Amino acid sequence: MAQPSITVWHYPKCSTCRKALKWLGARGVEINARDIVATPPSAATLRDLLKRSGLPVARFFNTSGESYRAGAFKDRLGAMSEAQALAALAADGKLIKRPLVDTGDAVLLGFDETAYAAKIPFPGGGQSSRRR
């Protein structure tokens, strides 16, 4: 059976994204890499990812980014509807916490080796064996 492809929205200039892609590649994970700034996920895609993640929409925001600060989202986000927040994320990929990973079964934000090892299927079946 073929290994499912995992979609990873990333920003090429982001060291955390590069680290995540390298980690996945070293484990033989087939990825569909998408530049989160050039082609951010649509509001509909983000709505689906949000629903499947079980996280609040605020967790999808890159709170340390320039777009977040410039848009005063720290002050505005609490008053925004979910639809408004998703539209803002879809309009500016730099607002989205990255990397954003969709395994088909799980949605992961940022790079956390433990979470990746637990949630991402690896070639050969199952999750990572976490060899060090």
C-alpha positions in Angstrom: 0.0 0.0 0.0 1.3 3.5 -0.9 2.4 5.9 1.8 -0.1 8.7 2.0 1.2 12.2 1.1 1.2 14.7 3.8 0.6 18.4 3.0 3.0 20.8 4.6 2.4 24.5 4.3 5.7 26.2 5.0 7.7 29.4 4.5 11.0 28.8 2.8 12.8 31.5 4.8 11.6 30.0 8.2 14.2 28.0 10.0 11.5 26.1 11.9 9.9 25.1 8.7 13.2 24.0 7.2 13.9 21.9 10.3 10.5 20.2 10.1 10.9 19.4 6.4 14.3 18.0 7.0 13.0 15.9 9.9 10.2 14.5 7.8 12.5 13.9 4.8 15.0 12.0 7.0 12.2 9.6 7.9 11.1 9.0 4.4 7.8 10.8 4.7 6.3 11.8 1.3 5.3 15.4 1.5 3.4 17.8 -0.6 5.2 21.1 0.3 3.3 24.3 -0.3 4.7 27.8 0.2 2.3 29.3 2.8 3.0 32.9 1.6 2.8 32.3 -2.2 -0.3 30.0 -1.9 -1.9 30.1 1.5 -4.7 27.7 2.2 -8.2 29.0 1.4 -10.7 29.9 4.1 -12.6 26.7 3.3 -9.4 24.6 3.7 -8.6 26.4 6.9 -12.1 25.8 8.2 -11.7 22.1 7.6 -8.2 22.1 9.2 -9.5 24.0 12.2 -12.4 21.6 12.7 -10.2 18.5 12.4 -7.5 20.0 14.7 -9.9 20.6 17.6 -7.9 23.8 18.4 -9.3 27.3 18.8 -8.8 29.6 15.7 -6.4 31.8 17.7 -3.9 28.9 17.7 -3.7 29.2 13.9 -2.2 32.7 14.2 1.6 33.3 14.0 1.6 35.6 17.0 5.3 36.4 16.7 5.0 37.5 13.1 5.2 40.9 11.5 1.7 40.6 9.9 0.2 39.8 13.3 1.8 42.9 14.9 1.1 45.2 11.9 -2.6 44.1 11.8 -3.0 44.6 15.6 -4.5 41.1 15.8 -3.5 40.9 19.5 -6.2 43.5 20.1 -8.6 42.5 17.3 -8.7 38.7 17.4 -10.9 38.4 20.4 -13.7 40.4 18.7 -13.4 38.7 15.3 -15.8 35.9 14.3 -14.4 32.6 13.2 -15.2 33.4 9.6 -13.4 36.8 9.8 -10.4 35.2 11.4 -10.2 32.5 8.7 -10.6 35.1 6.0 -7.7 37.1 7.5 -5.5 33.9 7.6 -6.4 33.0 4.0 -5.5 36.5 2.8 -2.0 36.6 4.4 -0.1 33.3 4.7 2.4 35.1 7.1 -0.4 35.2 9.7 -0.6 31.4 9.8 1.4 29.5 12.4 3.9 27.4 10.5 4.6 24.9 9.5 1.0 23.8 9.1 0.8 20.0 8.5 -2.2 18.0 7.3 -1.7 14.2 7.6 -5.2 13.5 6.5 -6.0 12.3 10.0 -4.2 14.9 12.1 -3.5 18.7 11.8 -0.3 20.0 13.4 0.9 23.5 13.9 4.5 24.4 14.4 7.3 21.8 14.8 7.3 19.6 17.8 9.2 16.3 17.2 7.2 14.5 19.9 3.9 15.5 18.3 5.1 14.7 14.8 6.4 11.2 15.9 3.0 10.5 17.5 0.8 11.7 14.7 2.5 11.2 11.4 2.5 7.8 9.7 5.9 6.7 8.6 7.0 4.4 5.7 6.9 0.8 6.8 3.7 1.3 8.8 2.8 2.9 12.1 4.3 6.0 13.7 7.9 6.8 14.2 10.0 4.4 16.2 11.8 7.5 17.7 15.3 6.2 17.2 18.0 8.4 18.5 
